[in-house]
Amino acid sequence: MQFEILDLRHFSASSLRPVLDEESRLWSDRLRWDYRTSADLLLQYLDSRVLPGYVAVENGRISGYVFCVYEEHKAIIGDVFSLSSAAADVQGQLLRHLIELLRHSPGIDRIECQLLLHPHGLHAEIFREAGFKLFRRLFMELDLSHFEPSPSRPALPEGLALSTWRENDFHPAGYLIADAYSGHLDSFINDQYRSVGGSLRFLHNIVRFPGCGLFDPASSRTLTRKADGSLAGVLLCSRVRDDVGHVTQVCVGRDQRRLGLGRRLIEECAENLRGRGFRGLTLTVTEENANAVELYRHVGFVEKHSFDAMVWDRSWR
């Protein structure tokens, strides 16, 4: 098989639409995720001709692509996909070209990548050869038609109030996430969790930007400390299909853990979605985060798919 690897910025959005249409179908089949909004957003960026990446061209037509975005000192590989009959080989070549570019780019000290669509281990060798550390992550799903909340819920700790998400929770949530993930494995995988500013950027992408489904405030929950209005817990949920929700973030402050509050947030979200006719609720979790995995299984989530998160840092050399 012969194909060329060319600069993504030389191609129009329309030339990539057949590839994105096929990818959207796969997202729907494999993850019950309506990828069309994300695909349309990507096409807008492609037409601006500023998105770094590469395309694979076979017999005069585009058969695959890879792209990244820059965020200060780091690059995030956003996606790789190919509809070629040798898709894994094409994707591998695209990834190698982009990784080589990024590792030799001045000012880029860190590369992060989570390929949610691609099965665990598919591209592991490519990333390991380039010096990345890999982490297996689970994609889990709760069938809301069979969901039953805990028969007896303990009262909330004194001084906490459970509420539906409000816009003025945005900044307190940034402080909570940065504190809750201090020293946590997931802050190694995603360095946005290491600071309040980074956590606020993460929240912007979730709450105000359709990068991970459409944010659903009605099913998102907060636990507020009545004394000072700070947050002790938060669960954020987005709609990734008309009848499927996805938990994009759930965390509880370190001083409020082991009180059943994480489970309470998840069950509140699931009950709200079920009452509105949703059929499923999904989430992702790092396999090494054993306590979280155990909690989700107790609620009724089952593993449907696993994928890899990859991290490279120049300081490791």
C-alpha positions, 0 to 999 in steps of 0.5 A: 500500500502506498500513501503520502503523509502531508500537512493537514493545513493544506487541505479544506474541511470538505476534503476530510468530511468523508473521513469524519462521517465514517469516524462519527459512525464508529463513535456511535456504534462503539461508544453510543456517542453522537460525534457529529457536533465535535466533527463539525467543530473540527471542520470549522478549525480545518477551514481556518487552516491553523490546526497542526497535523497531517493527512494520509493521501492514498490514490489522490484522496484523503484516507486518514488524519491526525491533529493536535492543539497547543496549550502553553508549554504542551501539545495535546494530540486530539485524534487520529483516524483512518478509513483505509483498509490498513487503518492501523498502519496508516494511523501509526504513520500519522502518529509517528510524524506528529510525535516527531514534530512535537518532540522537536518543537521549541517550547513544547515540553509535554505531550498528552494524548487520550485516544478514547475511540481506539482499543487499549494497546492498539498504538502502544508500541509507537508511544512507548518507543517515543518515550511516553508513559501509558495508562489504561483507562476504562470506558464504563456504562450504566444502563439506566433502565435497570438502575436502582439507587441505594435503598437508604441514603445517609443524611448529608454531613451537617453544613453541606447542601446538595444543589443543581449546578449553577453558573456561579459554581464555575470558579469554586469548582476550579478551586475544588478540582485543583485541591482534590487532584493534588498528588492524584494519578490523573493530575499526572495524566492531565496537568490541568488538574495541578492548578486552579488556572488549569482546572478553570481551563478544563471547566471552560472546555466542559461547561462552555464549549462543546468539546465533550458533548453538550453540558447538561446543568440539569443533571450536574450536581454540587455539594456546597459548604454553607459556612463559606460557599466553597464546594465540597463536591461536584459532578458534571454531566454532558449529553453525548447523545439524545438519550445518553449522558456522560460524566465528565468530572466527579470529585469530592474534597479531601476532607469529605471523602469516605462518606458516600458523597461520590456515590450520592452525586452519581445516583442523583445524576442518574436519577435525573437522567432516567426521569428525563428518558435517558437510557444510559450514563457513561464515564471514563476512569483510569484503571489504577484508580481502584477506589473509583473503579470499585465505586462505579461498579457498585453503582452498576457501571460495567466496562464496555471498552478500554483505551490508552492515555499517553504522556511524554515530558521533556524533563524525563530525558 
